[in-house]
Amino acid sequence: MDVEFDPTKECEGAKQKLNELCQREKWPKPTYRVEKEIGPAHDRRFICSVQIIIAEGMLFVMGGEKSRAKDAENSAALATIRSLQESKFS
């Protein structure tokens, strides 16, 4: 798998990278979901998951806790990219 991503940077842009990877590999688009909302309305935190279907089956990955749902989705996308890079799926 050929995905250029700097792991030292925040997960900004990870959703786009994951979408590009899925398109290149001819996998369906990833599905994102808010799994958990934590804290009061004025200080809400989000945890998102991403699910992708790859040749070997379904991959489900949870991201880190973030203050914005968009950032939580990017966190889940980055975790998915890392998982794919470290696994036999790559």
N, C-alpha and C positions, 0 to 999 in steps of 0.2 A: 504494500500500500504506500502510495506516494502522497503524503500530506505534510506540508511544511507548516509547522506551528511552533511558536516559541513558548515553552511551558513556563518560563519565568514571568511572562506577561499575564495580566488579568485575562479572563475568558472572553473578552470583547471580540466579536466576530466569529466565535466558534460555531454558532448556528449556520452562518453562511458557509463556513468550511465543511461542516457536516453535510449540508445540502448539496454542495458541489461534489463531495465524495460519493454520496448516494446516487446522484445523477450519473457520475462517471462509471460507477459500478453497476448501473441499471437496477438499483434497489429502489423500492417505493420511498416517497418522502418520509422523513422522520415525523413521529407524532409526539407532541409535547403536552404535558399535563401538570397543573399545579397539584401537587400531592398533599401539601400542608401549608396552612397559613398560621403563623405564630405571632402572638402579641396583640396589644390593643390597636385599634384602628389608626391611631396617630403614630404608631411605631411598629407597623406590620412587617413581618419577615416571611419569605416564601421559600419553599423547597419544591423544585420541579423534577419531573422525570422525562426521559425521552425513550421512545420505543422505535426500533427499526427492524425491518425484516431483511435478513441477508440470506445468502444461499444456504448457510448452515442452520438457519432457524431464526427465531426472534431474539433480539438483544434488548434488554430493559436495564436502564441505568438511571440512578438518582444523582442529582447534583447537590451542591452545597447550599446552605442557607444564605439568602441574599435579601437586601432591603427592597428590591424591585423584582417583579415577576419576570421582566425581560432579562435581568441579570441572572436570575435563577435558571431560566431556560438556557442561557449561554453557558452557565456552569455545568448543567446536565449535558449539553452538547460537547463541551470540552472533556468531561469525564468519559463520554462515549468514544470520542476520538482516541483518547489515551488507552481505553480498554481494547479498542480494535488494534491499536499499534502493538499492544503487549500480548495479544492473543493469537491463536491459530487462525482467526478470521482474516488476518491481514495478509 
